Each structure stands twice: as structure tokens, then as C-alpha cells.
Amino acid sequence: MKSLLVCTGLLLAAATLSAQMDAPKAPPKSPPATATATIAGKTISIVYSSPGVKGREGHLFTKDGQIGKDPHFPVWRAGANAATTLKTDGDLDIAGLAVPAGTYTLFVDISDSDNWSLIVNKKTGEWGLSYDGTQDLGKVKFPTSATPALVENLKYTLTDLGGGKGSLTLAWENKTATVSFNVK
């Protein structure tokens, strides 16, 4: 009888512990990602969430597409979830825009499908759909081209071009956009 009570107690304890354990979480729909480069001894990084096309090819960048549903269209948060963040340890010159060392939010104006504008915004820490144009540090041309193949998940790339120069590239679905910068 004593061993039956001990077994029952152990079974109840195991069931209670099992019920308290978190169920496995599904992977996020737009997983976090980071692009980082060290150029001229300065670290530059872009922290973002990477949404997938998920069968919406041809229906993302159009006025009536997925991004067109954003209340700030044609300004796009250029990522998902929390705002996409640019952090630089050195002063940058992005296509003529002076960007002092610090942390910024990136947005993209996609009103012209062939000639986007990269927006560097001084307000940080907000959720991705928040956009206040009065906080823009500035905008630069961010020309687009077609990708050779479908880019399923949004991807930023920072590339060291040597001599204190670099490039920032965003690719997603059937579009890629690149802008050059100098590290000061």
C-alpha cells in the first residue's frame, strides 16, 4: 500500500511538472536577423525581422499589394515586427547624406518601383509600423533592379568595398536595392 501511495504521488508530481512546462513554440513568421560589417575599423549593423514571400510573389510591392495595406504606404518599414535599426560606430556618408555615429531606424519609400528612397530616421525603438517623417535625418536614392531569382526571405547585406567604402543592399521577392556609403 505504501509503495502504491509513493507511485501515485510521483505520478501526480510528474503530471504537474509536465503541465507546467511550456509547449514548444513555433518558429517566428519573420525571424530576427542581423547584417554586420566592419569597415575602416568601424562596426556597422542592421538589425531587422525577415519576412517571407510565402506565396505572395508579385503581390508585395504594388499599391494594392501587401505593403500597400500599411497605413504609411508608400513608406515601407523595410522589415517586419520592430523597426529595422541601423547602428554605426563611425560617421557615415550614405550617398551624400551625413549620418553621425549612432542608432537610427530605416524605412524605404517605394512610390517609384524603379527608384526607391532609403530613409534614415532619428526616432528609434518603435514598432515597425510607426513612422514620423518629421524625424527623418534624410533620404537618399536607393535604385532597384530585378533579382536573378526569387528571394524568399528579406535580406540586408553590408559589404566592405575597401578603402573605407561599403554598400548596403536590401533584397526581397523580385527586387534588390543598393546604396554606397563611406565611413568617415
PyMOL commands that set and color helices and strands:
alter all, ss='L'
color gray80, all
select helices_A, chain A and resi 2-20+67-69+133-135
alter helices_A, ss='H'
color red, helices_A
select strands_A, chain A and resi 32-39+42-49+75-76+85-88+92-94+97-99+102-109+115-121+136-162+165-183
alter strands_A, ss='S'
color yellow, strands_A
deselect
rebuild
show_as cartoon
